[in-house]
Amino acid sequence: MNKNDYAELFEARKLIETTTAELAAIRSDIKDVDLLEEILSDMSKKNIDIEEFARLDADFHLNIALLSKNKVLFEVVSTISDLLRVQVTEKLKRIVKNEKNLNIIQDLIKEHKNIVMAIKNNNKEMAREHMYNHLDNAEKNYLKTINQKSK
């Protein structure tokens, strides 16, 4: 994927996944959110390898789409997730190779926690906002790795 492909993909994700987060905040209950919290717990484990982290990240986004209780949105997010799985793993590997970027993983977890808290509190506006900010930050980090690679 080239830089333009990533820009288009993130543009689509921001439109779709902010909506799934908002709908999840409206339509889910506490039991639904338990799985998201389990995923967060697994992501937060020390010495987690990048492949596992990327898999859990994809699961996190897929489960939010599932909590939206909209089958079409779930299928769209699932398709995007399949497209991204290999690229996300490779980008995360590049990001964490550079010691200055080690905080990015912790930042991702914090962003995920903010999304979960908004969903748990049935706060659709904050769920949308936190998801948008998360995807915007992810896009910036991916573009940084592309720029570093091309130098």
C-alpha positions as CSV (number, residue, x, y, z in Angstrom):
1,M,0.0,0.0,0.0
2,N,1.3,3.5,-0.8
3,K,0.8,6.7,1.1
4,N,-2.3,7.7,-0.8
5,D,-3.9,4.2,-0.1
6,Y,-3.3,4.7,3.6
7,A,-4.8,8.2,3.6
8,E,-7.9,6.9,1.8
9,L,-8.2,3.9,4.2
10,F,-7.9,6.1,7.3
11,E,-10.5,8.5,5.8
12,A,-12.9,5.6,5.4
13,R,-12.1,4.2,8.9
14,K,-12.7,7.5,10.5
15,L,-16.2,7.7,8.9
16,I,-17.1,4.1,9.6
17,E,-15.5,3.4,13.0
18,T,-16.6,6.6,14.7
19,T,-20.1,5.5,13.8
20,T,-19.6,2.0,15.2
21,A,-18.2,3.4,18.4
22,E,-21.2,5.8,18.7
23,L,-23.7,3.0,18.1
24,A,-21.8,0.7,20.5
25,A,-22.2,3.3,23.2
26,I,-26.0,3.5,22.5
27,R,-26.7,-0.2,22.0
28,S,-24.3,-2.1,24.3
29,D,-24.6,-3.0,28.0
30,I,-22.1,-3.7,30.7
31,K,-21.8,-7.4,29.8
32,D,-21.0,-6.5,26.2
33,V,-18.1,-4.2,27.3
34,D,-16.5,-7.0,29.4
35,L,-14.9,-8.5,26.2
36,L,-13.4,-5.1,25.3
37,E,-11.9,-4.9,28.8
38,E,-10.5,-8.4,28.5
39,I,-8.8,-7.4,25.2
40,L,-7.4,-4.3,26.8
41,S,-6.0,-6.4,29.7
42,D,-4.3,-8.7,27.2
43,M,-2.9,-5.8,25.2
44,S,-1.5,-4.3,28.4
45,K,0.6,-7.4,29.3
46,K,4.3,-6.9,29.6
47,N,6.4,-8.3,26.8
48,I,3.5,-8.9,24.5
49,D,4.8,-9.6,21.0
50,I,3.8,-7.3,18.1
51,E,1.9,-9.9,16.2
52,E,-0.3,-10.6,19.2
53,F,-0.7,-6.9,19.9
54,A,-1.8,-6.4,16.3
55,R,-4.2,-9.3,16.5
56,L,-5.8,-7.9,19.7
57,D,-6.0,-4.4,18.1
58,A,-8.0,-5.9,15.2
59,D,-10.2,-7.8,17.7
60,F,-10.8,-4.6,19.6
61,H,-12.0,-2.8,16.6
62,L,-14.1,-5.8,15.3
63,N,-15.8,-6.1,18.7
64,I,-16.7,-2.5,18.8
65,A,-18.3,-3.0,15.3
66,L,-20.1,-6.1,16.7
67,L,-21.4,-4.0,19.7
68,S,-22.8,-1.5,17.2
69,K,-25.3,-4.3,16.4
70,N,-25.2,-3.4,12.7
71,K,-24.3,-6.4,10.6
72,V,-23.3,-4.3,7.5
73,L,-20.9,-2.1,9.5
74,F,-19.5,-5.2,11.1
75,E,-18.8,-6.7,7.7
76,V,-17.2,-3.5,6.4
77,V,-14.9,-3.3,9.5
78,S,-14.1,-7.0,9.2
79,T,-13.1,-6.5,5.5
80,I,-10.9,-3.5,6.4
81,S,-9.4,-5.5,9.3
82,D,-8.4,-8.3,6.9
83,L,-6.8,-5.7,4.6
84,L,-4.8,-4.2,7.4
85,R,-3.7,-7.1,9.5
86,V,-0.3,-7.6,7.9
87,Q,0.4,-3.9,7.3
88,V,-0.5,-3.1,11.0
89,T,1.9,-5.7,12.2
90,E,4.7,-4.4,10.0
91,K,4.1,-0.8,10.9
92,L,4.0,-1.6,14.6
93,K,7.3,-3.5,14.3
94,R,8.9,-0.4,12.7
95,I,7.5,1.9,15.3
96,V,8.7,0.0,18.3
97,K,12.2,-0.6,16.8
98,N,12.9,3.0,17.4
99,E,13.2,3.5,21.2
100,K,11.7,7.0,21.0
101,N,8.5,5.4,19.8
102,L,8.1,2.9,22.7
103,N,5.4,5.1,24.3
104,I,3.2,4.7,21.2
105,I,2.1,1.3,22.4
106,Q,1.1,2.7,25.8
107,D,-0.6,5.6,24.0
108,L,-2.6,3.2,21.9
109,I,-3.7,1.3,25.0
110,K,-4.7,4.6,26.7
111,E,-6.7,5.6,23.6
112,H,-8.5,2.2,23.6
113,K,-9.3,2.6,27.3
114,N,-10.9,6.0,26.6
115,I,-13.0,4.5,23.9
116,V,-14.1,1.6,26.2
117,M,-14.9,4.1,29.0
118,A,-17.1,6.2,26.7
119,I,-18.9,3.0,25.5
120,K,-19.4,1.7,29.0
121,N,-20.8,5.1,30.1
122,N,-23.2,5.1,27.0
123,N,-21.6,8.4,26.0
124,K,-22.0,8.4,22.2
125,E,-20.3,11.8,21.7
126,M,-17.2,10.8,23.6
127,A,-17.1,7.4,22.0
128,R,-17.1,9.0,18.6
129,E,-14.5,11.6,19.6
130,H,-12.2,9.1,21.2
131,M,-12.4,6.8,18.2
132,Y,-11.7,9.7,15.8
133,N,-8.7,10.8,17.9
134,H,-7.4,7.3,18.1
135,L,-7.6,6.7,14.3
136,D,-6.1,10.2,13.6
137,N,-3.1,9.4,15.9
138,A,-2.7,6.0,14.3
139,E,-2.7,7.6,10.8
140,K,0.0,10.1,11.9
141,N,2.1,7.2,13.3
142,Y,1.8,5.1,10.1
143,L,2.7,8.1,7.9
144,K,5.7,8.7,10.1
145,T,6.9,5.1,9.5
146,I,6.3,5.5,5.8
147,N,8.3,8.7,5.7
148,Q,11.1,7.1,7.8
149,K,11.3,4.2,5.4
150,S,11.6,6.4,2.4
151,K,14.5,8.4,3.8
